C-alpha cells in the first residue's frame, strides 16, 4: 500500500488555510499547527506526509464499519454514474424505499416509518416538528412544550440546541425556542465513578420528569428527547432502570418519547439501536452517522406507524407534512446506506461489537491508576477517561492529552475534561491495546 504524495510546498502555510472557518475547532491553534488527513483505510488515517494514525474514534462517531470499505465505495461510484440526484419532493427513486424498508426491519417493533434527512441535527429538528404537529393533529394543540436534558447534545439547529443542554453550544445564541425545559443529567462522580457499563445509581432522576409535568401540566408537553447514551458530553451511560422509568412516565401522560440515536445507532452499543439494548421502545428514533458509515451525509427519523398515519388525512393529492430537504434520501447516500447495512450484516459487526466491548472495558479501566484520572466509564464500543482539571486552565489538560495522542499516532476525541474512545466495530484487540497504551504514555507525561 503506497503512501499518498505530500502536499505541494506552501499548501499548509497560514494564508492557504485562512478561508475555511472550521466547525467546533480552535481555528487559530489549528492553523498554527495543522493536523491534516489525506487518506483513510480500515482502522487508519494517513497524513499528507505519510504518517499513519490509528483511528480511535471512528472518524467522529460515524465510520462504524471502518474507512474506505470497498463494497461501500463501489456502491457510491456506481450510483454516481447511474443516478446522481433525484428530486425528493413529489418524486422518488427505488433506493430510498429499499433503504427505508431495511432500516425499519432492523428497528424495534412498531417503528416502521422512516423520514430521511442529511444529518443528526436535521434529524432532531425533524423529530421535534413531527412531535408538535402530531399533538396538534390529535386534538392536543396545547402540547407545545419540549423537554430535553442537561448535558444533552442534539445537534446544532435551533431546535437541537434548545432541547440540548451543553452550555457552550447555547450561550451565544439568544433565547432559542420558547417553552423548553430540561431534566437533570445523570452524571455523578460521587456515586458512579469508575462504573463499568450502566451505573447502579441514578434511576430516580427520571422522576424529575414528574416534577416538570406538575410544574407545566402534561397538557402543555409534546415530547421528551434524550440520548440513550449521552455521547458528545463524554459517554454518560443511563443508570439502570432510568430509561424504563422515562418510558413509563411519558406513556402515562401522553407525552412522546424521542431517543436521539445519532451516535448509538448501528452498532455502537452492540445492537442496531440502543433501544434494543435497553429493552425500551420510544415513539421516535433519530439516526445519522453510522447509517452510511460516514461516507455520505445522511440522517433520518424512525416513527411509529400510528404517528405517521395521523398525518395521512385529507385529500390524497394534498401534502401531509410541510417539511423536508433538497437532499432527503439522496441517491448516493441511499446507495451507501444499503451497502453499509450489507457490511454490518455480512460481517456480523453488531455481534462483533458486543464481543469486543469487554476487551475495551478492561483496557480502559486499566488506566485507573494513571495520573490525573478521576473517572473511567464505558458502554459497548465507547469509553471515556475523565481528567482532573488543571488549576487555572480549564480544558487544557484534556486538550494536551488529545494533542499528545495525535503526536503518537492515535486519534481520540476531547470533550471538555474528558478523553473519549469509540473505535470502529472492526477494531482488533491489539489495536485497543495500542490505544490504551498510548493514552497511558500520554497521561504519564501530562502536567
Secondary structure, 3 states (H helix, E strand, C coil): CCCCCCCCCCCCCHHHHCCCCCCCCCHHHHHHCCCCCCEEEECEEECCCCCEEEECCHHHHCCCCCECCHHHHHHHHHHHHHCCCCCCCCCCCHHHHHHHHHHHHHCCCCEEEEEEECCHHHHHHHHHHHHHHHHHHCCCCCCCEEEEECCCCCCCCHHHHHHCCCHHHHCCCCCCCCCEEEECCCCCHHHHCCCCCCCCCCHHHHHHHHHHHHHHCHHHEEEEEECCCECCCCCECCCCCHHHHHHHHHHHHCCEEEEECCCCCCCCCCCCCHHHHHCCCCCEEEECHHHHCCCCCCEEEEEEHHHHHHHCCCCCCCCCCCCCCCCCCCHHHHHHHHHHHHHHHHCCHHHHHHHHHHHHHHHHHCCCCCCCEEEEEECCCCEEEEECCECCECCHHHHHHHHHHHHCCEECEEECCEEEECCCCCCCHHHHHHHHHHHHHHHHHCC
